[in-house]
Amino acid sequence: MNKKNTSYLFYIIIGLLIFDLGLGILGLRKSHLSFNDLQNYANELKNKKLYSQSIEAYKNFLSFNKLSKKFRANVNYIIAEIYNNDLNDYDNALAYYIKSKYFAPHSSYLPMINQKIIQCLEKTGRTIDAKNELGQATALDKNKTQDHDVVVAKIDDKPITLGQFQTWYEGLPEELKKQNTGIEGKKKLLRNFVTEQLLYSSAQRRGYDHDKNILEQTFKYKKSIMVQKVFQDDVMKNTKIDKNDLQLYYQAHKKDFYDSLHHRQKTFEEVQKEVYRKMMQGKIEYASQDLINKLLTSSRVRIFDDLVK
């Protein structure tokens, strides 16, 4: 699921749970902040991408003794969502999904929580546990008729639910979704999903989940994603440019935008995109070098490049 969809889903869930959260809190008035104050504070931290601090704010809800189990379940679910969707910390996400599940084992959100638990298990490489969890969830939910529990396909005796398909669908590239619109497009994608599951099951039976080369490639891919995440967090966050910055850059580098062929100075409007590109390139280079320097100075690094042959 991409970040935009994740953020949107987060606020939908917050909206759905807010009433239950309000009912669940029984001793909050004793604190200096009202429930709404704490809720707004936690949400604002999340909006400003202070995810760890937001989690701590939500954990403060749980410090009150007189809280209903339903309230605790909902707060644990919200914390799990932040770990899962914003921090990509699947171990902690898994722990809080499980907490949410056991505080409210009969909640209407249970099928969704079970699905999240399975996803976290798969993302952390616990494929056998994920399979067992899926079997248990299927057994518990077999009599339910909610939309996301509707069985849209079967592989042997293993059902594939509409909820599973929708989760997979949400993670697809937007271009692929646009190429498969309408009911017929969704049906085609469902067949693709089933085919993918068949191939995945075949790979598991062959022991590919323990194959040395695949594990090595997986590690390299994971390492690459983690490096990109550091780059995104520590470099790209320092490359914001507003229109005033562009104007200042243009004024300071006017000679770079002189049309010598026609002997005229190009206007800012004519070269705005080029100015933005040059400024962005410069900011990325500066922020990248700054990050590298900080890493080099914080670690004892020695490079013996004279030995390279």
N, C-alpha and C positions, 0 to 999 in steps of 0.2 A: 504494500500500500504506500503511495507516495505521501510526502509530508503534508501537502495541501489537504488530501483526503483524510489523513490521520488527524490533523488539527480540527477539521470539520466534525469528524466522528467524536473527538474528545468533547467538544462543546455540546453535541447532541446528547451524549451520555450524561454530562453534567446537568443538562436541562431535565432529562428524564429522572435523574436521581435526586434532584434538589429537594423535591417535596418529601421524599422518604427520609432524606438527611435531616430535614427540619423536624419531622416527627420523632426521629430517633434520638435527638439530643435532649437529655433530661437534667443536666446540671450545669449547662454552659453559662447561664446567667451569673454564676458566681465569678466568672472570669472578668477581666477588665474589658475585653472585647466581646461584642455580641457575635452570634453565629454568623450573621451577614457580614460583619467586619472581617472575621476570620476567613470566611469563604471568599470574599473579594480580595483579601490580601493574598491568599493562596493562588487565586486565579491570576492576579496581576504579576506575581512572580513567574508563573508559567508563561504568561504572555510575553514577558521580557526575556524568555528563554533561560531563566534561572531555575532550571529543572530540579536540581538537588535541593535548593532552598524551598521550592514549592512543595516537594515531598516532605520536608521537615515541617512545613506549615500544616500540611494535611495530617501528619503524624501527631501534631499537637491536639487535634480533635480526639485522638485515641487515648490521650492522657487523662481524660475525665472518667471517673469510675462508673457513674450512673448513665451508661449508654446502652441502648438496645442492641441486640445482636444484628438486627437489620441495618442499623446505622453503621456499625463497625464493618459489616460486610461491604456496604457501599463505599466507604472511605478506602478500605483496602483495595477495592476494585479500581478506584481512581488512581491510587498510588501505583498499582500494577500497570495501568495503562501508560502512565508517564515513563516508568522504567522500560516498558516494552516499545512504545512508539517514539519516544523522544531521546532516551538514553541508550537504547539498544542493549540494555542490561537484562538479558533474558533469564538469568538465574534469579535475580531479585524479583523480576516480574512474575516468574513462576511461583516464587514463595508467597507473594501477595495475592495472586489469583487463588492459590490454594487456601490462604487465610479467608479470603472472601467467600469461597465455596463452603467452608466448614462453619462459618458464622451464620450462613443462611442457606442450608442445604435444600430448602424447598422454594427458593426464589425463582421467579420467572426468568431471571437472567442466567440460571444454571447452565442451560445448553450453550449459551455464548461463552460463559466462563470455561466450560469443559473444552470448547474449541480453542480458546486462547491457551489453555494449559497444553493441549496437544501441539499447537504451533511452537510454543516455547521449548517443549521437549525436542521437537524436530530441529529447531534452530541451534540447540546446544548439543546435537549429535546423539541424543538418547532415543534412537529410532524404535528400539524394542519397547521402551517405556511408553513411547507415544502410541505404538500399536495397542498395547495393553490398555492404556487410558481410553483410546478410541473404542475398544471393545466394551469397556465398562460403561462409557457414556452412552453407547448405542443401546446396551441392555437396559439402562435406567430410563432412557428416553423413548423407548420403542412404542409406548402407548400415547405419546404426545402428538398433537395435530397442529402445532404452530408452524407457520410458513417455512421457517428456516430448518425445520425438521422433516419436511416433505422429502421423500426419497425420490431422486430424479434419475438414478442409475444404480445398478448393482454389479459388482464383480464377484462372482461366485455367491457367497452368502453375505458379503460385506457391502453394506449400503453406502451410497454417496448421496449426501443430503444437499438440499438447495443452499443451505448456509455454507457448506464447504465449497460449493461451486462459486457462490457469491464472493467469498473471501479470496479465492483464487482469481476470480474475475477482476476484483478491485486492484490487484497487484499487476495487472497487465499494462503494457505500454498504451498510452492514449491513442497512438496511431493505429494499433491493432484493434482497439475498441471501435474506432471510427470506421474501420474496414468491415466490421461485423455488427452492424446496427440492426435493430428490430428483432422480432421473435426468431426469424430464420437465422440471423447472425448469431444470436445467443445459443440456438440449438447446435450450430456448427462448432461454437466454442466449447459447448458441453462435451461434444464428441472428442474434441481435442484434449479436454481435461481428463476424460476417461482413458484416452490413449496414453496420456502422460502417466497416469496412475498405473496402468498396465506395464509400461516400460520400467517404471520405478520399482514395482513389485518384482519384475523379472530381474532387475539389477540386484535387488536385495537377495533373491534366491541364489544368485550366482556368487554372493559374498562380496560384491563390489563395495559395500559400505565399509569393508575392512581391507580393501585393496591398497597396497602401499603407494602406488602411483596416484591413485585417486585422492588418497588422504594428503599426499604431498601437494597436489594441485589445489585441493581445498584449502590447505594451509596458506599457500601462496596467494590465493584469491582473498582469503580472510585478511591476510597481512596487507594486501594492496588496499582493501576497503578501509582498514583501520588507518593506514597512512593518509588516504584521501580524507578521512574524517578529521584527522588532526589538521590537515591543510585547510579544510573547510572552516574549522572552528578557530584556528589561530592565524590564518592568513586572510581568508575571504571576508571575515568579519571586520577587518581593518581596511577594506577597499571601497567603502561606501563613498559615492560621489554625488553631490547635489549640483544644481544648475549654477550656483554662485562660484563653486570650485571650477566649473568648466569655463566660465567667463574670465576668471582670474588667470587660468592657464592660457587661454587664448590671448589675453592682453600681454602676458609675459613672453609668449612665443609667436608673436604675430609674423615674424620673418619666416617661420616654418610654413606659413599658410599664404605665402605670396605667390601669385600666379605670374611667373616670369615670362611666360609665353605671351600673355595679353597685357603685361605690365599693370597689374591691378592687385589690390589687396582683397583677398576673399573675405566675405562677411562671416560673422560667427555662425549665422544660420546655415550657411553653405557648408561649413566644416564641422558642425557640432558633433556628428557621429565620429569623425576622425579624431576630434579632440578627446572625446570620451574614450575611444579605443586606446589612444596614446597615454592618457592619464591612468586608465585601468592597468595597462601593461606596466607602467612605472610603479604604481602602488603595489601590484602583485610581486614584482621583482624586489622592491624594498622590504615588504612584509615577509617574503620568503627568506631573504638573506638575514633579516633580523631574527627570525625563528631559528634558522640554522646556527647563527652565532650564539644564541642563548643555549641551544642544545649542546654546542661544542664546549662552551664555558662551564656548563653544569655537569659535564662528564669528563673523565680523564681520557681524552682521545689522542692517539698517536697513529699517524699514517706513514707507512714506509713505502712511499711511491717509487723510491729508487730501486726497489726489489721487483717491481712489476716488469714482466718480460713479454 
